[in-house]
Amino acid sequence: TGMVCQFAACVANAGTLVLAYRFEAGVVLEAFAAHRPAYTVGPSTAFMALAAHPDVTPDHFASFRVISSGGAPLPPALVEKFRAGFGPYIRNGYGLTECTAPCASVPPEHEAPVDPVSGTLSVGVPGPDTFVRILDEEGREVPFGEQGEIAVRGPQVVSGYWNLPEATAAAFPDGELRTGDIGFM
């Protein structure tokens, strides 16, 4: 999902895509300094490593207009530490391989609220024509605030697994992806 976001952002904005063979904070910071990107996306662990690198400065992030995170929970403390130390706000989002693009994300003009009970940062709102539900073990919607399995339906969700009809039937009952992830609204 992250690679799709990187590629789509570059194509939509006639941007340059800069990739690394594997993530190493120092190498990424050098690429930021050399290429002055406007957008990046990565898991919270990458932003933790970047923030902790001994050579990091606010200038490494001065060119960014949007920084997005997904692939792992984004701690609210990291968002605040990053903004206080480097300037940009990290926007949270949620997606998975079967969704090819984010299912939910924080809109550019907003900041994600922190749930007062759990202390977790919201992953935002569903994308266009995307429907997200939280289900119990029997597949029924749970009340707001209760945890359950995240289920997603939308144009970015694949229709099933290639040549795996049993896995498709289990993961996509009635065409809706049962993610196996736990969440709440």
MDAnalysis code that builds the backbone (N, CA, C; Angstrom):
import MDAnalysis as mda
import numpy as np

u = mda.Universe.empty(555, n_residues=185, atom_resindex=np.repeat(np.arange(185), 3), trajectory=True)
u.add_TopologyAttr("name", ["N", "CA", "C"] * 185)
u.add_TopologyAttr("resid", np.arange(1, 186))
u.add_TopologyAttr("resname", ["THR", "GLY", "MET", "VAL", "CYS", "GLN", "PHE", "ALA", "ALA", "CYS", "VAL", "ALA", "ASN", "ALA", "GLY", "THR", "LEU", "VAL", "LEU", "ALA", "TYR", "ARG", "PHE", "GLU", "ALA", "GLY", "VAL", "VAL", "LEU", "GLU", "ALA", "PHE", "ALA", "ALA", "HIS", "ARG", "PRO", "ALA", "TYR", "THR", "VAL", "GLY", "PRO", "SER", "THR", "ALA", "PHE", "MET", "ALA", "LEU", "ALA", "ALA", "HIS", "PRO", "ASP", "VAL", "THR", "PRO", "ASP", "HIS", "PHE", "ALA", "SER", "PHE", "ARG", "VAL", "ILE", "SER", "SER", "GLY", "GLY", "ALA", "PRO", "LEU", "PRO", "PRO", "ALA", "LEU", "VAL", "GLU", "LYS", "PHE", "ARG", "ALA", "GLY", "PHE", "GLY", "PRO", "TYR", "ILE", "ARG", "ASN", "GLY", "TYR", "GLY", "LEU", "THR", "GLU", "CYS", "THR", "ALA", "PRO", "CYS", "ALA", "SER", "VAL", "PRO", "PRO", "GLU", "HIS", "GLU", "ALA", "PRO", "VAL", "ASP", "PRO", "VAL", "SER", "GLY", "THR", "LEU", "SER", "VAL", "GLY", "VAL", "PRO", "GLY", "PRO", "ASP", "THR", "PHE", "VAL", "ARG", "ILE", "LEU", "ASP", "GLU", "GLU", "GLY", "ARG", "GLU", "VAL", "PRO", "PHE", "GLY", "GLU", "GLN", "GLY", "GLU", "ILE", "ALA", "VAL", "ARG", "GLY", "PRO", "GLN", "VAL", "VAL", "SER", "GLY", "TYR", "TRP", "ASN", "LEU", "PRO", "GLU", "ALA", "THR", "ALA", "ALA", "ALA", "PHE", "PRO", "ASP", "GLY", "GLU", "LEU", "ARG", "THR", "GLY", "ASP", "ILE", "GLY", "PHE", "MET"])
u.atoms.positions = np.array([
    [0.831, -1.187, 0.000],
    [0.000, 0.000, 0.000],
    [0.874, 1.250, 0.000],
    [1.950, 1.231, 0.796],
    [2.836, 2.388, 0.854],
    [3.490, 2.691, -0.482],
    [3.903, 1.643, -1.187],
    [4.530, 1.851, -2.491],
    [3.529, 2.435, -3.478],
    [2.282, 1.971, -3.427],
    [1.243, 2.525, -4.296],
    [1.075, 4.014, -4.002],
    [1.070, 4.373, -2.715],
    [0.932, 5.789, -2.340],
    [2.096, 6.611, -2.880],
    [3.315, 6.102, -2.730],
    [4.486, 6.831, -3.228],
    [4.386, 7.022, -4.737],
    [4.104, 5.940, -5.454],
    [4.048, 5.993, -6.911],
    [2.922, 6.902, -7.388],
    [1.731, 6.736, -6.815],
    [0.576, 7.536, -7.243],
    [0.808, 9.024, -7.000],
    [1.395, 9.370, -5.860],
    [1.661, 10.780, -5.568],
    [2.619, 11.373, -6.592],
    [3.624, 10.610, -6.980],
    [4.585, 11.109, -7.976],
    [3.942, 11.270, -9.344],
    [3.149, 10.293, -9.762],
    [2.497, 10.378, -11.070],
    [1.505, 11.537, -11.101],
    [0.698, 11.664, -10.055],
    [-0.332, 12.706, -10.018],
    [0.255, 14.111, -9.985],
    [1.470, 14.240, -9.446],
    [2.067, 15.565, -9.291],
    [3.324, 15.770, -10.127],
    [3.557, 14.888, -11.091],
    [4.748, 14.962, -11.941],
    [6.013, 15.060, -11.101],
    [6.053, 14.250, -10.039],
    [7.179, 14.282, -9.119],
    [8.241, 13.254, -9.446],
    [9.321, 13.316, -8.712],
    [10.419, 12.369, -8.828],
    [10.283, 11.340, -7.718],
    [10.378, 10.066, -8.062],
    [10.292, 8.992, -7.080],
    [11.700, 8.564, -6.710],
    [12.021, 8.633, -5.425],
    [13.331, 8.237, -4.925],
    [13.130, 7.017, -4.036],
    [13.778, 5.914, -4.395],
    [13.643, 4.669, -3.649],
    [14.988, 4.250, -3.081],
    [14.952, 3.519, -1.983],
    [16.156, 2.955, -1.384],
    [16.028, 1.437, -1.403],
    [17.146, 0.763, -1.509],
    [17.146, -0.700, -1.528],
    [16.527, -1.255, -0.252],
    [16.908, -0.697, 0.865],
    [16.296, -1.030, 2.156],
    [16.400, 0.212, 3.024],
    [15.601, 0.247, 4.062],
    [15.569, 1.440, 4.902],
    [16.785, 1.491, 5.819],
    [17.525, 2.569, 5.707],
    [18.572, 2.932, 6.654],
    [18.411, 4.425, 6.874],
    [18.202, 4.834, 8.114],
    [17.864, 6.226, 8.410],
    [18.862, 7.214, 7.816],
    [20.147, 6.947, 7.940],
    [21.154, 7.866, 7.411],
    [21.078, 8.009, 5.901],
    [20.845, 6.909, 5.203],
    [20.728, 6.935, 3.741],
    [19.493, 7.728, 3.326],
    [18.389, 7.529, 4.033],
    [17.153, 8.251, 3.722],
    [17.339, 9.747, 3.973],
    [17.982, 10.113, 5.073],
    [18.221, 11.534, 5.343],
    [19.099, 12.165, 4.259],
    [20.097, 11.423, 3.776],
    [20.928, 11.926, 2.676],
    [20.085, 12.140, 1.416],
    [19.172, 11.207, 1.150],
    [18.290, 11.347, -0.019],
    [17.364, 12.548, 0.143],
    [16.851, 12.762, 1.354],
    [16.010, 13.942, 1.607],
    [16.793, 15.223, 1.317],
    [18.038, 15.277, 1.779],
    [18.857, 16.473, 1.574],
    [19.185, 16.679, 0.094],
    [19.434, 15.595, -0.622],
    [19.826, 15.698, -2.030],
    [18.653, 15.999, -2.957],
    [17.496, 15.407, -2.681],
    [16.371, 15.488, -3.620],
    [15.251, 16.429, -3.191],
    [15.249, 16.851, -1.934],
    [14.246, 17.792, -1.410],
    [12.810, 17.368, -1.757],
    [12.383, 16.184, -1.333],
    [11.044, 15.702, -1.685],
    [9.937, 16.501, -1.011],
    [8.759, 16.429, -1.617],
    [7.579, 17.108, -1.074],
    [6.670, 16.143, -0.330],
    [6.844, 14.836, -0.551],
    [5.942, 13.837, 0.031],
    [6.712, 12.570, 0.360],
    [6.338, 11.942, 1.464],
    [6.828, 10.606, 1.776],
    [5.784, 9.893, 2.615],
    [5.876, 8.586, 2.610],
    [5.020, 7.749, 3.445],
    [5.877, 6.623, 3.996],
    [5.598, 6.239, 5.238],
    [6.339, 5.141, 5.842],
    [5.710, 4.725, 7.148],
    [6.179, 3.619, 7.705],
    [5.662, 3.181, 8.998],
    [6.230, 4.030, 10.134],
    [5.559, 4.001, 11.252],
    [6.002, 4.794, 12.403],
    [7.424, 4.440, 12.817],
    [7.816, 3.181, 12.652],
    [9.169, 2.780, 13.032],
    [10.224, 3.522, 12.210],
    [9.925, 3.810, 10.943],
    [10.868, 4.574, 10.117],
    [11.007, 5.997, 10.642],
    [9.886, 6.610, 11.017],
    [9.948, 7.979, 11.528],
    [10.626, 8.029, 12.895],
    [10.474, 6.972, 13.694],
    [11.200, 6.898, 14.968],
    [12.703, 6.865, 14.708],
    [13.119, 6.045, 13.735],
    [14.544, 5.937, 13.409],
    [15.087, 7.249, 12.851],
    [14.318, 7.909, 11.998],
    [14.761, 9.198, 11.451],
    [14.909, 10.236, 12.558],
    [13.928, 10.302, 13.455],
    [13.958, 11.286, 14.543],
    [15.115, 11.040, 15.506],
    [15.525, 9.777, 15.642],
    [16.591, 9.427, 16.583],
    [17.988, 9.484, 15.958],
    [18.076, 9.665, 14.660],
    [19.384, 9.652, 13.998],
    [20.222, 10.842, 14.475],
    [21.510, 10.621, 14.763],
    [22.332, 11.708, 15.313],
    [22.554, 12.887, 14.360],
    [22.389, 12.688, 13.064],
    [22.634, 13.768, 12.104],
    [21.375, 14.487, 11.639],
    [20.210, 14.114, 12.157],
    [18.958, 14.702, 11.671],
    [18.834, 16.163, 12.100],
    [18.315, 16.982, 11.184],
    [18.040, 18.391, 11.473],
    [16.673, 18.744, 10.886],
    [16.089, 19.842, 11.325],
    [14.824, 20.272, 10.714],
    [14.937, 20.490, 9.207],
    [16.124, 20.845, 8.718],
    [16.292, 21.083, 7.287],
    [16.012, 19.833, 6.450],
    [16.224, 18.648, 7.020],
    [15.931, 17.419, 6.278],
    [14.457, 17.335, 5.876],
    [13.581, 18.015, 6.611],
    [12.139, 17.918, 6.377],
    [11.527, 19.227, 5.875],
    [12.372, 20.212, 5.589],
    [11.871, 21.539, 5.207],
    [11.116, 21.532, 3.880],
    [11.421, 20.617, 2.990],
    [10.775, 20.602, 1.670],
    [9.427, 19.885, 1.664],
    [9.130, 19.151, 2.712],
    [7.915, 18.329, 2.712],
    [6.646, 19.155, 2.841],
    [5.671, 18.804, 2.015],
    [4.321, 19.354, 2.144],
    [3.416, 18.362, 2.857],
    [3.660, 17.060, 2.657],
    [2.855, 16.016, 3.297],
    [3.762, 14.861, 3.689],
    [3.581, 14.388, 4.923],
    [4.216, 13.165, 5.391],
    [3.096, 12.281, 5.912],
    [3.039, 11.054, 5.407],
    [1.989, 10.119, 5.806],
    [2.606, 8.887, 6.441],
    [1.829, 8.250, 7.299],
    [2.287, 7.037, 7.956],
    [1.210, 5.972, 7.888],
    [1.645, 4.742, 7.768],
    [0.755, 3.588, 7.775],
    [1.600, 2.346, 7.985],
    [0.955, 1.210, 8.081],
    [1.686, -0.038, 8.232],
    [1.929, -0.447, 9.668],
    [1.740, 0.455, 10.587],
    [1.919, 0.185, 12.015],
    [1.239, 1.317, 12.777],
    [0.823, 1.060, 14.008],
    [0.211, 2.149, 14.786],
    [1.165, 3.344, 14.906],
    [0.598, 4.530, 14.846],
    [1.368, 5.774, 14.945],
    [1.129, 6.381, 16.322],
    [2.125, 6.327, 17.205],
    [1.937, 6.879, 18.546],
    [1.753, 8.399, 18.513],
    [0.758, 8.921, 19.224],
    [0.567, 10.374, 19.274],
    [1.824, 11.112, 19.744],
    [2.577, 10.510, 20.661],
    [3.795, 11.160, 21.160],
    [4.824, 11.341, 20.044],
    [4.893, 10.397, 19.105],
    [5.822, 10.528, 17.983],
    [5.400, 11.669, 17.064],
    [4.104, 11.791, 16.816],
    [3.600, 12.877, 15.969],
    [3.993, 14.226, 16.564],
    [3.790, 14.373, 17.863],
    [4.118, 15.643, 18.523],
    [5.619, 15.885, 18.580],
    [6.393, 14.838, 18.872],
    [7.853, 14.974, 18.910],
    [8.380, 15.381, 17.534],
    [7.850, 14.767, 16.499],
    [8.280, 15.058, 15.137],
    [7.945, 16.495, 14.756],
    [6.730, 16.902, 15.061],
    [6.314, 18.266, 14.716],
    [7.134, 19.288, 15.511],
    [7.337, 19.048, 16.798],
    [8.094, 19.986, 17.630],
    [9.560, 20.076, 17.190],
    [10.130, 18.942, 16.790],
    [11.543, 18.934, 16.433],
    [11.855, 19.275, 14.993],
    [10.911, 18.956, 14.082],
    [11.227, 19.072, 12.656],
    [10.213, 19.861, 11.839],
    [9.030, 20.126, 12.388],
    [8.042, 20.941, 11.686],
    [6.842, 20.212, 11.133],
    [7.025, 19.214, 10.257],
    [5.849, 18.606, 9.626],
    [4.992, 17.770, 10.578],
    [3.708, 17.758, 10.263],
    [2.743, 16.898, 10.949],
    [2.676, 15.579, 10.183],
    [2.776, 14.457, 10.872],
    [2.669, 13.148, 10.223],
    [1.198, 12.758, 10.178],
    [0.674, 12.547, 8.978],
    [-0.728, 12.150, 8.784],
    [-0.840, 10.637, 8.841],
    [-1.788, 10.177, 9.613],
    [-2.003, 8.749, 9.793],
    [-2.931, 8.204, 8.714],
    [-2.823, 6.917, 8.442],
    [-3.712, 6.258, 7.499],
    [-3.766, 4.770, 7.769],
    [-4.709, 4.109, 7.123],
    [-4.875, 2.665, 7.285],
    [-5.145, 2.023, 5.935],
    [-4.455, 0.960, 5.667],
    [-4.670, 0.170, 4.471],
    [-3.916, -1.137, 4.625],
    [-4.074, -2.011, 3.676],
    [-3.346, -3.260, 3.679],
    [-3.177, -3.723, 2.246],
    [-2.372, -4.739, 2.046],
    [-2.040, -5.172, 0.697],
    [-3.277, -5.389, -0.154],
    [-4.291, -6.007, 0.404],
    [-5.507, -6.291, -0.357],
    [-6.275, -5.033, -0.760],
    [-5.900, -3.907, -0.225],
    [-6.617, -2.660, -0.535],
    [-5.882, -1.775, -1.533],
    [-4.673, -2.091, -1.884],
    [-3.870, -1.399, -2.899],
    [-3.737, 0.108, -2.719],
    [-4.532, 0.715, -1.901],
    [-4.472, 2.141, -1.577],
    [-5.097, 2.290, -0.193],
    [-4.892, 3.400, 0.461],
    [-5.458, 3.525, 1.810],
    [-6.973, 3.350, 1.837],
    [-7.445, 2.682, 2.876],
    [-8.891, 2.576, 3.129],
    [-9.370, 3.823, 3.855],
    [-8.510, 4.330, 4.722],
    [-8.842, 5.509, 5.519],
    [-7.575, 6.334, 5.692],
    [-7.750, 7.642, 5.757],
    [-6.611, 8.520, 6.003],
    [-7.111, 9.841, 6.573],
    [-6.183, 10.567, 7.160],
    [-6.502, 11.870, 7.728],
    [-6.466, 12.895, 6.590],
    [-7.558, 13.610, 6.357],
    [-7.571, 14.604, 5.269],
    [-6.500, 15.675, 5.484],
    [-5.961, 16.208, 4.395],
    [-4.865, 17.180, 4.498],
    [-5.146, 18.378, 5.392],
    [-6.365, 18.832, 5.466],
    [-6.663, 20.029, 6.248],
    [-6.989, 19.727, 7.716],
    [-6.833, 18.476, 8.134],
    [-7.180, 18.084, 9.500],
    [-6.012, 17.409, 10.206],
    [-6.146, 17.324, 11.529],
    [-5.232, 16.532, 12.335],
    [-6.038, 15.421, 12.979],
    [-5.419, 14.269, 13.130],
    [-6.112, 13.113, 13.684],
    [-6.382, 13.305, 15.169],
    [-7.610, 13.055, 15.598],
    [-7.883, 13.123, 17.033],
    [-7.308, 11.903, 17.754],
    [-7.010, 12.087, 19.021],
    [-6.558, 10.997, 19.882],
    [-7.754, 10.542, 20.700],
    [-8.020, 9.238, 20.689],
    [-9.130, 8.709, 21.474],
    [-8.820, 8.900, 22.956],
    [-9.725, 9.545, 23.713],
    [-9.433, 9.832, 25.121],
    [-9.384, 8.588, 26.005],
    [-10.016, 7.517, 25.594],
    [-10.035, 6.300, 26.413],
    [-8.794, 5.448, 26.165],
    [-8.499, 5.168, 24.896],
    [-7.392, 4.265, 24.566],
    [-6.061, 4.983, 24.350],
    [-6.117, 6.280, 24.044],
    [-4.899, 7.020, 23.740],
    [-4.377, 6.781, 22.334],
    [-5.168, 6.097, 21.493],
    [-4.731, 5.820, 20.128],
    [-5.095, 6.968, 19.198],
    [-4.299, 7.107, 18.162],
    [-4.495, 8.145, 17.158],
    [-5.413, 7.609, 16.065],
    [-6.393, 8.390, 15.676],
    [-7.317, 7.983, 14.616],
    [-6.567, 7.787, 13.303],
    [-7.028, 6.816, 12.495],
    [-6.463, 6.613, 11.161],
    [-7.204, 7.442, 10.122],
    [-8.182, 8.223, 10.541],
    [-8.865, 9.132, 9.635],
    [-10.225, 8.645, 9.195],
    [-10.611, 9.084, 8.011],
    [-11.939, 8.775, 7.472],
    [-11.781, 7.904, 6.229],
    [-12.807, 7.103, 5.913],
    [-12.728, 6.261, 4.713],
    [-12.565, 7.101, 3.446],
    [-11.873, 6.531, 2.474],
    [-11.697, 7.184, 1.188],
    [-12.991, 7.208, 0.396],
    [-12.981, 7.856, -0.768],
    [-14.185, 7.934, -1.601],
    [-14.736, 6.545, -1.937],
    [-16.037, 6.405, -1.806],
    [-16.737, 5.152, -2.119],
    [-16.215, 3.959, -1.325],
    [-15.608, 4.215, -0.190],
    [-15.075, 3.160, 0.669],
    [-15.944, 3.053, 1.911],
    [-16.277, 1.830, 2.268],
    [-17.129, 1.583, 3.423],
    [-16.363, 0.719, 4.413],
    [-16.301, 1.182, 5.652],
    [-15.590, 0.480, 6.715],
    [-16.584, 0.176, 7.820],
    [-16.565, -1.069, 8.264],
    [-17.417, -1.477, 9.384],
    [-16.557, -2.196, 10.412],
    [-17.037, -2.225, 11.653],
    [-16.395, -2.979, 12.721],
    [-17.365, -4.089, 13.107],
    [-16.878, -5.339, 13.054],
    [-17.752, -6.497, 13.217],
    [-17.357, -7.359, 14.407],
    [-18.364, -8.029, 14.979],
    [-18.082, -9.013, 16.027],
    [-17.725, -10.352, 15.374],
    [-17.533, -11.376, 16.186],
    [-17.110, -12.679, 15.666],
    [-18.148, -13.330, 14.760],
    [-19.411, -12.919, 14.876],
    [-20.470, -13.469, 14.026],
    [-20.712, -12.613, 12.778],
    [-19.939, -11.558, 12.599],
    [-20.087, -10.712, 11.420],
    [-21.122, -9.613, 11.562],
    [-21.546, -9.332, 12.787],
    [-22.514, -8.247, 13.024],
    [-21.759, -6.984, 13.433],
    [-22.295, -5.832, 13.031],
    [-21.678, -4.564, 13.420],
    [-21.749, -4.385, 14.926],
    [-20.664, -3.860, 15.493],
    [-20.626, -3.583, 16.928],
    [-20.977, -2.117, 17.148],
    [-21.428, -1.762, 18.346],
    [-21.723, -0.348, 18.641],
    [-20.447, 0.503, 18.605],
    [-20.621, 1.803, 18.360],
    [-19.487, 2.722, 18.371],
    [-18.738, 2.604, 19.691],
    [-17.423, 2.616, 19.613],
    [-16.574, 2.527, 20.789],
    [-16.157, 1.115, 21.142],
    [-16.852, 0.101, 20.605],
    [-16.484, -1.289, 20.882],
    [-15.513, -1.795, 19.824],
    [-14.593, -2.645, 20.272],
    [-13.615, -3.213, 19.352],
    [-14.192, -4.400, 18.596],
    [-13.687, -4.590, 17.397],
    [-14.058, -5.733, 16.579],
    [-13.165, -5.788, 15.355],
    [-13.484, -6.704, 14.448],
    [-12.693, -6.863, 13.233],
    [-13.060, -5.784, 12.212],
    [-12.051, -5.205, 11.594],
    [-12.268, -4.200, 10.558],
    [-12.653, -4.909, 9.259],
    [-13.758, -4.464, 8.658],
    [-14.205, -4.977, 7.362],
    [-14.277, -3.804, 6.389],
    [-13.827, -4.027, 5.157],
    [-13.722, -2.941, 4.180],
    [-14.313, -3.365, 2.835],
    [-14.997, -2.423, 2.218],
    [-15.500, -2.595, 0.846],
    [-15.234, -1.280, 0.116],
    [-14.689, -1.368, -1.089],
    [-14.440, -0.155, -1.861],
    [-13.743, -0.454, -3.164],
    [-13.587, 0.567, -4.003],
    [-12.996, 0.350, -5.324],
    [-11.529, -0.059, -5.290],
    [-10.833, 0.227, -4.205],
    [-9.424, -0.128, -4.101],
    [-9.197, -1.527, -3.543],
    [-10.265, -2.193, -3.096],
    [-10.145, -3.523, -2.496],
    [-10.152, -4.576, -3.607],
    [-9.181, -5.476, -3.571],
    [-9.128, -6.536, -4.578],
    [-10.352, -7.436, -4.437],
    [-10.665, -8.178, -5.476],
    [-11.863, -9.028, -5.450],
    [-11.599, -10.405, -4.870],
    [-10.356, -10.750, -4.627],
    [-10.038, -12.054, -4.048],
    [-8.585, -12.397, -4.282],
    [-8.233, -13.616, -3.906],
    [-6.866, -14.106, -4.046],
    [-6.753, -14.967, -5.302],
    [-5.726, -14.737, -6.099],
    [-5.511, -15.416, -7.368],
    [-5.448, -16.933, -7.178],
    [-6.368, -17.634, -7.811],
    [-6.424, -19.100, -7.806],
    [-6.534, -19.701, -6.407],
    [-7.103, -18.971, -5.469],
    [-7.306, -19.472, -4.103],
    [-8.765, -19.257, -3.705],
    [-9.679, -20.045, -4.267],
    [-11.099, -19.813, -4.004],
    [-11.494, -19.990, -2.537],
    [-10.868, -20.919, -1.829],
    [-11.217, -21.120, -0.416],
    [-10.776, -19.925, 0.423],
    [-9.563, -19.439, 0.174],
    [-9.072, -18.268, 0.914],
    [-9.909, -17.040, 0.577],
    [-10.310, -16.918, -0.675],
    [-11.154, -15.794, -1.091],
    [-12.500, -15.857, -0.390],
    [-13.107, -17.039, -0.359],
    [-14.417, -17.184, 0.292],
    [-14.335, -16.843, 1.773],
    [-13.232, -17.218, 2.426],
    [-13.087, -16.948, 3.861],
    [-12.839, -15.467, 4.148],
    [-12.030, -14.820, 3.322],
    [-11.647, -13.431, 3.591],
    [-12.611, -12.406, 3.006],
    [-13.409, -12.818, 2.012],
    [-14.287, -11.879, 1.312],
    [-15.745, -12.341, 1.303],
    [-16.326, -12.647, 2.456],
    [-17.732, -13.047, 2.422],
    [-18.580, -11.887, 1.891],
    [-19.438, -12.176, 0.969],
    [-20.297, -11.156, 0.343],
    [-19.494, -10.031, -0.308],
    [-18.250, -10.305, -0.701],
    [-17.439, -9.300, -1.383],
    [-16.775, -8.274, -0.488],
    [-16.946, -8.389, 0.808],
    [-16.367, -7.437, 1.763],
    [-15.128, -8.066, 2.395],
    [-14.018, -7.338, 2.400],
    [-12.782, -7.862, 2.975],
    [-12.842, -7.846, 4.491],
    [-12.684, -9.002, 5.092],
    [-12.511, -9.106, 6.540],
    [-11.004, -9.087, 6.775],
    [-10.512, -8.006, 7.337],
    [-9.069, -7.763, 7.389],
    [-8.316, -8.603, 8.408],
    [-8.993, -9.035, 9.460],
    [-8.291, -9.691, 10.555],
    [-7.704, -8.695, 11.538],
    [-7.779, -7.411, 11.224],
    [-7.283, -6.358, 12.115],
    [-8.381, -5.943, 13.088],
    [-7.968, -5.539, 14.268],
    [-8.910, -5.089, 15.294],
    [-8.928, -3.565, 15.313],
    [-10.133, -3.009, 15.404],
    [-10.273, -1.564, 15.464],
    [-11.588, -1.175, 16.103],
    [-11.822, 0.118, 16.203],
    [-13.096, 0.632, 16.716],
    [-13.345, 1.993, 16.102],
    [-14.626, 2.408, 16.131],
    [-14.999, 3.738, 15.627],
    [-15.501, 4.572, 16.784],
])
